[in-house]
Amino acid sequence: MQTTTWRDGRQISRVGLGTWQLGADWGEVSEDDARAVLDAAVEAGTTLLDTADVYGDGRSEQIIGAYLADRPGHEIVVATKMGRRVPQEHGAYTLDAFRAWTDRSRKNLGVDRLDLVQLHCPPSSVFADQQVFDALETLVAEERIAAYGVSVEKRSEALAALEQPGLASIQIILNAFRQAPFDDVVPAAADRGVAIIARVPLASGLLSGRYREDTTFAPDDHRTYNRHGEAFDVGETFAGVDFAQGVRAAQEFSALVPANLTPAQAAIAWLAQHEGVTTVIPGARSPEQARANAAAGDAAPLGAELDAAVRELYDRYFRAAVHERW
């Protein structure tokens, strides 16, 4: 697995593991199955696990905490998120709340200090509030957290957060069907030494090429209940693109993929090989998926020809609908 250097000098795998699916909202995943996924990812060289206090209301954090407790001396970085367990109001983002939220995550993960805490897609106004970032600096000073970052829905939110000198990372939706962050957020973050964590790299599975227009998902899967933004921002589900259109575009993408890679691996590698992208965090519901995703972090360079074809595909199918929306 190829690695990149984190701000504090630690080596982070170019492909991490997103663990939303280990908590909730992707259908049922048992604890044994979740641990098997973690085992497969770590054995394949994954050193970054991304979670959140809201995934299964703490279940994802607890599973990761129990898993890592059995592996003393591990070199795994856990990035968690906070702020989505309360009504999405600017006034909820206070130092006292941050202390309470991080205390809960520290307990769930079984650690004294959290490696990285990210504001979890809060209201846009939060990113311009200096008191919010002063509170995060206080958490660092109190050694509750080692570093802080933001997870955003919109590029404008990322650019506002980049004004903060202590910012360690930006987590943003970035994939072959959502390319706008390459215009501004990715280069601006690189200029400031801020990590880019690319989430939803497979557009909720679309880029695997396995779906058809009549594919259905479990009722408790967000790809069923949030397809039109009923529960949270629609951009989190299929990257905000129309499902049927995404299926057709994914078929074209699959035809571009080198014979030694699956479409999902190619989509991950395409992201991981872009300058300015620190790590890519696909989810996995099986050990086989976790191993295959991790292998994409060691893929040979895909080359300029494929990159140009992916950009043309995006321009033709999605640019008009999504480029300026997020």
C-alpha positions in Angstrom: 0.0 0.0 0.0 1.4 3.4 -0.9 1.4 6.0 1.9 1.5 9.7 2.3 2.8 11.8 5.2 0.2 13.3 7.6 0.7 16.7 9.0 2.2 15.3 12.2 4.7 13.1 10.3 2.8 9.9 10.5 2.4 7.8 7.4 -1.2 7.4 6.2 -2.3 4.8 3.6 -3.4 6.3 0.3 -6.6 4.2 0.7 -8.3 4.2 4.1 -11.5 2.6 5.2 -14.8 4.5 5.7 -16.8 2.8 8.4 -20.3 4.4 8.1 -21.5 1.0 6.9 -20.2 -0.7 10.1 -22.6 1.4 12.2 -25.8 1.9 10.2 -27.6 3.1 7.1 -26.2 0.5 4.6 -28.2 -2.5 5.7 -27.4 -4.8 8.6 -23.7 -5.6 9.3 -23.0 -7.8 12.3 -20.2 -7.1 14.7 -18.4 -10.2 13.6 -18.7 -9.2 10.0 -17.5 -5.6 10.9 -14.4 -7.0 12.6 -13.7 -9.2 9.7 -13.8 -6.1 7.4 -11.4 -4.3 9.7 -9.0 -7.3 9.8 -8.9 -7.5 6.1 -8.3 -3.8 5.6 -5.6 -3.5 8.2 -3.8 -6.7 7.0 -3.9 -5.2 3.5 -2.0 -2.1 4.7 -4.8 0.3 5.6 -3.7 2.7 8.4 -6.6 5.2 8.4 -10.1 4.4 9.7 -12.7 7.1 9.3 -15.8 7.0 11.6 -18.2 9.3 13.3 -20.1 9.5 16.6 -23.4 9.3 14.7 -22.7 6.1 12.8 -25.1 3.8 14.5 -25.2 6.3 17.4 -21.6 5.3 18.4 -21.7 1.7 17.2 -19.0 2.2 14.6 -16.7 3.9 17.1 -17.3 1.2 19.6 -16.5 -1.6 17.2 -13.3 0.1 16.1 -12.3 0.8 19.7 -12.8 -2.9 20.7 -10.9 -4.0 17.6 -7.9 -1.7 18.3 -7.9 -2.6 22.0 -6.9 -6.1 21.0 -3.9 -4.7 19.0 -1.7 -2.8 21.3 1.1 -0.9 19.6 -0.9 -0.5 16.4 -0.1 2.4 14.0 -3.6 3.0 12.9 -5.0 6.6 12.8 -8.7 6.9 13.7 -10.5 10.0 12.3 -13.9 10.5 13.9 -16.5 13.2 13.4 -18.8 15.1 15.7 -21.9 17.3 15.5 -24.6 15.4 13.8 -26.3 13.9 16.9 -28.0 17.3 17.7 -30.3 19.6 15.8 -28.3 21.3 13.0 -28.3 24.8 14.6 -25.2 27.1 14.7 -25.7 27.7 18.4 -25.1 24.0 19.2 -21.4 24.2 18.3 -19.9 25.4 21.6 -16.8 24.4 23.6 -18.9 22.7 26.3 -20.7 20.7 23.6 -17.4 19.8 22.0 -16.0 18.6 25.3 -19.1 16.4 25.9 -19.0 15.0 22.3 -15.3 14.2 22.4 -15.6 12.7 25.8 -18.2 10.3 24.4 -16.0 9.4 21.4 -13.0 8.9 23.6 -15.0 6.4 25.7 -16.4 4.7 22.6 -12.9 4.4 21.1 -11.2 3.6 24.4 -8.5 6.3 24.1 -7.4 9.3 26.1 -6.8 11.5 23.0 -8.5 11.3 19.7 -6.2 11.3 16.6 -8.4 13.6 14.5 -11.9 15.1 15.1 -13.8 16.6 12.2 -16.8 18.9 12.3 -19.4 16.7 10.7 -21.0 18.8 7.9 -22.4 21.5 10.3 -24.5 24.5 9.1 -22.5 26.6 6.7 -22.3 29.6 9.0 -20.3 27.5 11.5 -17.2 27.6 9.2 -17.0 31.4 9.5 -17.3 31.4 13.3 -13.9 32.1 14.9 -15.2 31.0 18.3 -15.8 27.5 16.9 -12.2 27.1 15.8 -10.9 28.6 19.0 -12.9 25.9 20.8 -11.2 23.3 18.7 -7.8 24.8 19.5 -8.8 24.5 23.2 -9.5 20.8 22.7 -6.0 20.4 21.3 -4.5 22.3 24.2 -6.4 20.1 26.7 -5.1 17.0 24.9 -8.5 15.7 24.2 -7.7 15.7 20.5 -4.5 15.6 18.5 -5.8 17.5 15.6 -9.0 18.8 14.0 -10.5 19.0 10.6 -13.8 19.5 8.8 -16.1 17.4 6.8 -18.1 19.5 4.3 -20.9 19.4 1.8 -19.9 22.5 -0.2 -16.7 23.7 -1.6 -17.4 27.2 -0.2 -17.4 25.6 3.3 -14.0 24.0 2.7 -12.5 27.3 1.4 -13.8 29.1 4.5 -12.3 26.5 6.8 -8.9 26.9 5.0 -8.6 30.3 6.5 -7.9 28.6 9.8 -4.1 28.0 10.3 -4.7 25.1 12.7 -6.8 23.1 10.2 -5.4 19.6 9.6 -7.8 18.1 7.1 -10.8 18.6 4.8 -13.1 15.7 4.1 -15.1 16.3 0.9 -17.1 14.2 -1.6 -14.7 13.6 -4.5 -15.0 11.0 -7.3 -15.3 10.6 -11.0 -18.9 11.9 -10.9 -18.1 14.8 -8.5 -15.0 16.6 -9.8 -15.5 20.2 -8.9 -13.2 20.2 -5.8 -10.3 19.8 -8.1 -10.9 23.3 -9.4 -10.2 25.1 -6.1 -10.4 23.1 -2.8 -7.7 20.5 -3.6 -5.0 23.0 -4.8 -5.8 25.4 -2.0 -5.5 22.7 0.6 -2.2 21.5 -0.9 -0.8 25.1 -0.8 -1.6 25.2 3.0 -0.4 21.7 3.8 -4.0 20.6 4.7 -4.9 16.9 4.0 -7.7 16.1 1.6 -9.8 13.1 2.6 -11.9 12.0 -0.4 -15.1 10.5 0.7 -17.9 8.7 -1.3 -15.2 7.8 -3.9 -17.5 5.2 -5.5 -20.6 7.4 -5.6 -22.3 5.1 -3.1 -21.3 2.1 -5.2 -22.3 3.4 -8.7 -18.7 3.4 -9.9 -18.4 -0.3 -9.1 -20.4 -0.9 -12.3 -22.6 -3.5 -10.6 -25.9 -1.7 -10.5 -28.7 -1.6 -13.0 -31.5 0.8 -13.3 -33.8 -1.6 -11.5 -31.4 -2.4 -8.7 -33.0 -2.0 -5.2 -31.6 -1.6 -1.8 -32.7 -2.5 1.8 -35.2 -0.2 3.4 -32.7 0.9 6.0 -30.1 1.7 3.4 -29.7 5.4 2.7 -29.6 4.5 -1.0 -33.3 3.8 -0.6 -34.5 6.4 2.0 -32.3 9.4 1.0 -32.3 9.1 -2.7 -34.0 12.5 -3.0 -32.5 14.1 0.1 -35.3 13.1 2.5 -33.0 12.5 5.5 -29.8 14.5 4.8 -28.0 16.2 2.0 -28.8 14.4 -1.3 -25.2 14.8 -2.3 -24.2 12.0 0.2 -26.3 9.5 -1.7 -24.9 8.5 -5.2 -22.9 11.7 -5.0 -26.1 13.6 -5.8 -26.4 12.3 -9.4 -29.5 10.9 -10.9 -29.4 7.1 -10.3 -30.4 6.0 -13.8 -27.9 8.4 -15.4 -25.3 7.3 -13.0 -25.8 3.7 -14.0 -25.3 4.5 -17.7 -22.2 6.6 -17.0 -20.8 3.8 -14.8 -21.2 1.4 -17.7 -19.1 3.7 -19.8 -16.5 4.1 -17.0 -16.2 0.4 -16.7 -15.3 0.1 -20.4 -12.3 2.4 -19.7 -10.8 0.3 -16.9 -7.5 -1.6 -17.5 -7.9 -5.3 -17.5 -6.0 -5.8 -14.3 -8.4 -3.6 -12.2 -12.1 -3.8 -11.3 -14.1 -0.6 -12.0 -14.2 0.1 -8.2 -10.4 -0.3 -8.0 -9.9 2.0 -10.9 -12.2 4.6 -9.5 -10.3 4.6 -6.2 -6.9 4.6 -7.9 -7.9 7.4 -10.2 -8.6 9.5 -7.0 -5.6 8.4 -5.0 -3.2 9.2 -7.8 -4.3 12.8 -8.1 -1.9 15.3 -6.7 -3.3 16.9 -3.6 -5.5 14.0 -2.6 -4.1 12.6 0.7 -6.3 9.5 1.2 -9.4 8.0 -0.2 -11.9 6.3 2.2 -14.2 3.8 0.4 -16.4 1.7 2.6 -16.6 -2.1 2.6 -19.1 -4.6 3.8 -17.1 -7.7 3.3 -13.4 -8.7 3.7 -13.2 -9.2 0.0 -14.3 -5.7 -0.7 -11.8 -4.3 1.9 -8.9 -6.2 0.4 -9.8 -5.2 -3.2 -10.2 -1.5 -2.2 -6.8 -1.5 -0.4 -5.1 -3.1 -3.5 -6.2 0.0 -5.5 -3.7 2.0 -3.3 -0.8 0.1 -5.0 -2.1 0.3 -8.6 0.2 1.3 -11.4 -0.3 4.9 -12.7 -3.4 5.0 -14.8 -2.1 7.7 -17.2 -3.2 10.8 -18.8 -5.4 9.1 -21.5 -7.7 7.5 -18.9 -7.8 10.7 -16.9 -8.9 12.7 -19.9 -11.6 10.1 -20.7 -12.9 10.3 -17.1 -13.1 14.1 -17.2 -14.9 13.9 -20.6 -17.4 11.5 -19.1 -18.0 13.8 -16.2 -18.5 16.8 -18.5 -21.0 15.0 -20.6 -23.1 13.4 -17.9 -22.8 15.5 -14.7 -21.1 18.8 -14.9 -24.3 20.8 -15.7 -26.2 19.2 -12.7 -23.6 19.0 -9.9 -20.5 21.2 -10.6 -21.8 24.4 -9.1 -24.4 22.8 -6.7 -21.8 21.7 -4.2 
